[in-house]
Each structure stands twice: as C-alpha cells, then as structure tokens.
Amino acid sequence: GQFLKTQGAAANPVWANAAGFTSQNLVEATGDVTTTSTTFTDLTTMTITYTPGDASNLNMFFFSGTFRNNTTNLDCDIILDDGANISASRRTSSNATAGERQNLATTYQETLAASSKTVKVQWLVEGGTGTCSQRVLHIVELPA
C-alpha cells in the first residue's frame, strides 16, 4: 500500500510506498498449563529467539492468553533476554469468582541491537493454582 509522506512545513506531501514489516515471529499453544509459583516462571511454549535486522527498527511484542485461578489473582509479563521484566507489559487478572476465565493481553515496543534475542512470557500466581489455556506470542519488526 501507499501512504502520504510529509515533505516539511512548506511542501506538499507525496505518496510513498509502505515498506511493510521486516520480520515476524509467532508461537501459539492451546493445551492447559498450570503453576503454583508465587515468583515469575516461564509460561510453557511462550519463548521466541530471533535476531532483529537493524538496531533502528522498531520491535513490537504482542501477547494474549486465557487464564484462570482457583483462588486469587495472577500476573503475566513479557521478558527480554537480559532477564529483566518489562514492567510496562505487566497485566494482572483479578478473579471475582474462583475459576473464572479471563483474557489478558499486553503489548510492548522497543528498538533492539541486531544480535540474538530471546523473548519470553513469564507468569505467577498470588496464591492457589493458575491455569493458562490458549496463548500466543507475536513479534513484528518494523523498519525505521
């Protein structure tokens, strides 16, 4: 497709071709997994290792999943390969009723050096047993 590209304050915009995305990576799973961990632990099958094409490209991370807990809240985070959680990506499920299913979704974007990266989703429960059924992690790299 095309878009109107600005040429500055004194010039008319021009039509330009949209470059699309540079790369994309996707993992998805449907089987139930459970945790009783009260510290962050890897969410089964939600890990992608890839190499960004250019340090100036924008990497967009998308995660969504269906969760439930038999007693209380649970949290999920997107984690970069340095082991630090991205607090801006944290989502918490608050169950009004034990066992109630809730969908959690989160996004995050960042430019990354063009070297191998591991991105994963981690989760914890504040008590009880958490279950995740359907889940997907998607990474799209957009050109600068």
C-alpha positions as CSV (number, residue, x, y, z in Angstrom):
1,G,0.0,0.0,0.0
2,Q,0.9,3.6,0.0
3,F,0.7,6.5,2.5
4,L,1.1,10.3,2.4
5,K,4.6,11.2,3.5
6,T,5.3,14.7,4.8
7,Q,7.9,16.8,3.0
8,G,8.2,19.5,5.7
9,A,6.2,22.6,6.6
10,A,6.5,24.4,3.2
11,A,6.0,21.4,0.9
12,N,3.0,19.3,-0.1
13,P,3.0,15.6,1.0
14,V,3.8,12.9,-1.6
15,W,2.6,9.4,-2.0
16,A,5.2,6.8,-0.8
17,N,5.2,3.0,-0.7
18,A,4.7,1.4,2.7
19,A,7.7,-0.8,3.4
20,G,5.7,-3.4,5.5
21,F,7.4,-5.3,8.2
22,T,10.9,-6.6,8.2
23,S,10.3,-9.9,10.1
24,Q,7.7,-11.6,12.2
25,N,7.8,-14.5,14.7
26,L,4.9,-16.3,16.2
27,V,4.3,-19.1,18.7
28,E,0.9,-20.3,19.9
29,A,-0.4,-23.1,22.1
30,T,-3.8,-24.4,23.2
31,G,-3.1,-27.0,25.9
32,D,-3.7,-26.2,29.6
33,V,-0.6,-25.5,31.7
34,T,-0.6,-24.7,35.4
35,T,1.5,-23.1,38.0
36,T,1.5,-22.6,41.8
37,S,4.7,-20.4,41.6
38,T,4.5,-17.1,43.5
39,T,7.6,-15.9,41.7
40,F,7.8,-15.4,38.0
41,T,8.3,-18.6,36.0
42,D,8.4,-19.2,32.2
43,L,5.0,-19.8,30.6
44,T,5.3,-23.1,28.7
45,T,6.0,-22.7,24.9
46,M,5.9,-18.9,25.0
47,T,9.6,-18.2,24.1
48,I,11.0,-16.9,20.8
49,T,14.6,-16.5,19.9
50,Y,15.4,-14.2,16.9
51,T,17.8,-11.6,15.6
52,P,16.5,-8.1,14.9
53,G,17.6,-6.9,11.4
54,D,18.7,-3.4,12.4
55,A,19.2,-1.5,15.7
56,S,17.0,1.3,14.4
57,N,14.0,-1.0,13.6
58,L,11.0,-1.0,16.0
59,N,10.2,-4.4,17.5
60,M,6.6,-4.8,18.7
61,F,5.7,-7.6,21.1
62,F,2.2,-8.9,21.4
63,F,1.0,-11.5,23.9
64,S,-2.5,-12.7,24.8
65,G,-3.8,-15.7,26.7
66,T,-6.8,-17.1,28.5
67,F,-6.2,-17.5,32.3
68,R,-8.0,-18.6,35.4
69,N,-7.0,-19.2,39.0
70,N,-8.8,-21.3,41.6
71,T,-8.4,-18.7,44.4
72,T,-6.9,-15.3,43.6
73,N,-5.0,-13.1,41.1
74,L,-2.3,-14.0,38.7
75,D,0.2,-11.8,36.7
76,C,2.0,-12.1,33.4
77,D,4.9,-10.2,31.9
78,I,6.9,-10.1,28.7
79,I,10.6,-10.8,29.4
80,L,13.6,-9.8,27.3
81,D,16.8,-11.9,27.2
82,D,18.5,-9.8,29.9
83,G,16.2,-11.4,32.4
84,A,14.6,-8.1,33.4
85,N,10.8,-7.9,33.2
86,I,9.2,-5.2,31.2
87,S,7.1,-3.6,33.9
88,A,5.1,-1.7,31.3
89,S,3.9,-5.1,29.9
90,R,2.6,-6.5,33.2
91,R,-1.0,-7.4,33.3
92,T,-2.9,-8.7,36.3
93,S,-6.0,-10.9,36.3
94,S,-8.4,-10.2,39.2
95,N,-10.8,-13.0,39.7
96,A,-14.1,-12.1,41.3
97,T,-15.1,-15.7,41.2
98,A,-12.7,-18.6,41.7
99,G,-12.1,-20.4,38.4
100,E,-13.4,-17.5,36.2
101,R,-11.7,-17.4,32.8
102,Q,-10.2,-14.1,31.9
103,N,-8.3,-12.9,28.8
104,L,-5.1,-11.0,29.4
105,A,-3.3,-9.1,26.6
106,T,-0.3,-7.0,26.6
107,T,2.0,-5.2,24.1
108,Y,5.4,-3.6,24.2
109,Q,7.7,-1.9,21.7
110,E,11.4,-1.2,21.7
111,T,14.4,-0.8,19.4
112,L,17.0,-3.6,20.0
113,A,20.5,-4.2,18.9
114,A,20.9,-6.5,15.9
115,S,22.1,-9.5,17.9
116,S,20.3,-12.7,19.0
117,K,17.4,-12.0,21.4
118,T,15.3,-14.3,23.5
119,V,11.8,-13.0,24.4
120,K,9.5,-15.0,26.7
121,V,6.4,-14.6,28.8
122,Q,6.5,-15.3,32.5
123,W,3.7,-15.6,35.0
124,L,3.0,-16.1,38.7
125,V,0.0,-16.6,41.0
126,E,-0.6,-14.7,44.2
127,G,-2.0,-17.9,45.6
128,G,-3.7,-21.1,44.5
129,T,-3.2,-22.7,41.1
130,G,-3.2,-20.7,37.9
131,T,-4.1,-22.2,34.6
132,C,-3.4,-20.8,31.1
133,S,-5.1,-22.4,28.1
134,Q,-4.9,-20.6,24.9
135,R,-1.9,-18.3,24.4
136,V,0.0,-16.5,21.6
137,L,3.3,-14.5,21.5
138,H,3.9,-12.5,18.3
139,I,6.8,-10.3,17.5
140,V,6.8,-7.9,14.5
141,E,9.8,-5.9,13.4
142,L,9.1,-2.7,11.6
143,P,11.6,-0.8,9.5
144,A,12.8,2.6,10.8
